Amino acid sequence: MSEMQFEVITDLTPVVSTEIQTNFEAVKAWLTEELAPYATMVVTTDTVADAKKTRANIRKVGDSIDSQRKAIKKEWMKPYEEYEAKCKELTGIVSEAVTNIDKQIKEMENAEKQAKRQRLESFFNINSDDIRDYLSFNDVFDSKWLNATYVETDAANIITAKIEETRESLAAIRSM
């Protein structure tokens, strides 16, 4: 497979260095001055109605600022969201190919595991005719034997040892 690099062709320098111009400092100074008395304000039963009106007015200012923030963010994010959708489309194509290959590899690995298990079970059956009433392949089988890195002859040696151990145990029982 030839190699292709995904590149961003747009020069992001103007975007990254772009500052959203606002009257932030002036609004901050005004809010700090105007809202300072409310930070220590005490609400009494006589002033509750006025406090509710004041709270509503202060919230309107906050809501106005927040709605401006959301509107700017929505516009600012449009190019990114379009870019993100295109990237997801590309990674979807990649994922489809990887999934197809992965599925086939797993099928082949599973087939090899089944073949390895059958060979080991056949080995067990050939060597355990006389004790199969007392010992089954499932009694000796260890699933780690199916790992690709596990040497089949090592598993066969373990099977042989278990068969011999069972024969010796049966002989000892019979001699009693």
N, C-alpha and C positions, 0 to 999 in steps of 0.2 A: 504494500500500500504506500503510495507516495504521500508526502507530508504537506500539509497546508496549515499556515498559521492564521488564526483569526486576529484581525487587527482593527483598532479604532482609528479611522482615517481622519475624523474631525479633530482639529486642534482644540484641546480642552482648556488651554491656557486662558482664553478670554472668559470662558464660563467659570472656571475656578477662581479667577481673579475678579470676577464681577461682584460688586457690592450692591446690595439692595439699598437704595438711598431712601432715607426716612427722616422725619424730624424727631427721632428718638430722644435725643438729649433734651430738646425743648419740652417734649411731652413728659419725660421723666421728671424734670425740674418742676413743671407745673403740677403733676400728680403728687410729688413729694410735698410740695408746699400746700396744696389744696386738701390733701387727705391726712396730713399730719394731725390735725385736731381730732380726727375720728379714731386714731390709734389709742387714744386715752379717754375717749368719750364714755360717759356713764349714762346708760339708758335707765330712765325711771318710768314709773307708771304714767306720769304726766307727759313724758316725751316719747312714748312708744310710737305713736302715730307718725310723728315727724321722723323718727329714726327709721321707720319702715320706708318712708318716701326717700330718705337720704340713701338708704341701702339700695333701693331700686335704681336710683340715679347713678350711684357708683357702679353697680353691676352693668348698667347700660354702657358705661365707658369701657369697662373690661370686656364686655361682649363685642363692642365695636372693634377694639384692638385685636381680639381673638379672631373675629371674622375676617379682618384684613390679613392676619397671619395665615389663615387657612386658604384664602383666595390666592395669595402669593405662592404658597406651597403647592397648591394644585397646578398652577401655571408652570412653576419652576420644575415640577416633577414630570410634566408631560413628555419631554424628550427622553428622560430616563425610562419612563414606563414603556415607551415605544421600543427603546433599545432593549430593555429587559425582556419584553415579549419576543423579540427577534432572537435573543440569546436562548430563551427557553425553547423556541422552535428548533434551533440548531442542536441543542443538547438532547432534545427529544429524538431527533434523527439518530444521534450517537447512541442513545440508550436503547433504541430499537435494535440496532446492529449488535450491540454488546449483549443484550438479552437473548437474541437468536443464537449467538455463538456460545454463550454461557449455558443455555439449555442443552445444546448438542454435546458440549463437554461433559455436563453432568450426566446425561444419558449414557455416554460412553464410559464414564467412571463407574456408574451404577452397574452397567453390564459387566465390566471387569470385576467388580466386587462380587457379583452373583456367580460369575465363572470361577473365581477364586474360592468362594464358599463351596460350590459344587465339587471342585477338585479336592478340597479338604474333607468334605463329607464322604466322597468316594474313597479317599484314603482311609478314613475312619472305618467305613463299612468293610473294606477289603481286609483290614487288620483286626476286626473285632467280632467276627462271626460267633465265636463261642461265648461272648459275654454281653451281647446286645440286649439280653433280657434284664441286665443289671446296670448297664451304662448306655446312654444314648449320645448321639452327636451333640445335641443341645446341652447335655450335662457338661461337656468339655469345651464347647465353643466359646470363644471370646471375640466380641465384635471388633476389637482393635486389630485382629488378624487381617481384617479386610482393608486396612489402610495400605495405600500404595507403597509406603516405606517399610511395611512389616514384611520380613522375609518369610516366604511360604515354608521353607524347610524348617525354620524355627517353630512355626505352628505345628508342623508335622511331628517334630521331636516332642513337643508338649503333648500332642495327642497320643503318641506312642508311650510316653511316660505314664499318662493317665490309664491307658489300657493295661499296661504292665502292673501298675499299682492295683487296679481292680482285680486282675487275675491273681495276684499275690494275696490280696485280701480274701478272695473267694477260696483260694487254696487253704488259707489259714482257718477259715470257717469250716471248711469240709474236713479238715484233719482233726477237728475237736470232737 
